[in-house]
Amino acid sequence: MADFDFPDDLIELERSAWEAIQAGNLTVEQATAVQAGVTAFAAAAGVSRYTAEMALKKAVRHAEPEE
């Protein structure tokens, strides 16, 4: 999977949504905001939305521990 330089606000949106998913309280508004952010990022980067979304999820949900 390609490496992307996601903007901090998109990382934070996904992080917040992931925490909400884990807590069982994700809202439609949160999900919509993440989807819109991913779609805009993918269009600007010239990649598929799916590829960008999977890379973002991996970056947030499976981040390598900082040393």
Backbone torsions as a table, in degrees:
resi	resn	phi	psi	omega
1	MET	NA	140.1	-177.1
2	ALA	-68.2	151.1	174.5
3	ASP	-91.6	134.7	-179.9
4	PHE	-122.6	151.7	174.7
5	ASP	-101.2	83.1	-177.6
6	PHE	-71.4	142.9	175.5
7	PRO	-67.8	150.6	-177.3
8	ASP	-56.8	-37.7	-178.3
9	ASP	-66.5	-33.6	177.8
10	LEU	-72.0	-39.8	175.5
11	ILE	-59.8	-43.8	-178.7
12	GLU	-67.0	-38.7	176.2
13	LEU	-59.8	-47.1	-179.6
14	GLU	-66.6	-40.5	179.2
15	ARG	-61.5	-44.1	179.4
16	SER	-64.3	-42.4	179.0
17	ALA	-65.3	-40.3	179.4
18	TRP	-63.8	-41.7	177.0
19	GLU	-63.2	-39.4	178.9
20	ALA	-66.9	-39.1	176.9
21	ILE	-60.6	-46.9	-178.9
22	GLN	-64.0	-33.0	179.6
23	ALA	-84.4	-9.4	179.3
24	GLY	78.8	25.4	-179.0
25	ASN	-135.6	36.8	175.3
26	LEU	-66.0	133.4	178.3
27	THR	-99.9	160.1	176.1
28	VAL	-60.4	-38.4	-179.4
29	GLU	-62.2	-42.6	178.4
30	GLN	-63.7	-47.7	-178.9
31	ALA	-61.8	-40.6	179.5
32	THR	-65.6	-40.4	179.4
33	ALA	-63.8	-43.2	178.4
34	VAL	-63.9	-46.6	-178.7
35	GLN	-60.1	-42.3	178.9
36	ALA	-65.3	-40.7	178.8
37	GLY	-64.6	-42.5	178.7
38	VAL	-65.4	-43.3	-179.6
39	THR	-61.3	-45.2	179.3
40	ALA	-65.5	-42.5	178.9
41	PHE	-61.8	-46.7	-178.9
42	ALA	-61.1	-42.7	179.3
43	ALA	-63.2	-43.6	-179.9
44	ALA	-67.3	-34.1	-178.5
45	ALA	-84.6	-12.1	179.8
46	GLY	72.3	34.0	178.7
47	VAL	-124.7	167.7	178.5
48	SER	-70.1	148.4	178.4
49	ARG	-61.2	-39.8	-179.8
50	TYR	-59.5	-47.1	179.8
51	THR	-61.2	-45.0	179.3
52	ALA	-64.4	-42.4	-178.7
53	GLU	-64.1	-44.1	179.8
54	MET	-64.6	-39.0	178.3
55	ALA	-66.5	-39.1	178.6
56	LEU	-65.4	-45.8	178.3
57	LYS	-59.4	-43.4	179.2
58	LYS	-63.2	-42.4	-179.2
59	ALA	-62.4	-37.0	-177.3
60	VAL	-87.4	-46.0	-171.7
61	ARG	-84.4	-23.7	-176.8
62	HIS	-130.1	39.5	-177.7
63	ALA	-63.7	142.6	176.2
64	GLU	-72.7	137.7	179.6
65	PRO	-62.4	140.9	178.0
66	GLU	-78.1	142.0	-179.4
67	GLU	-97.7	NA	NA
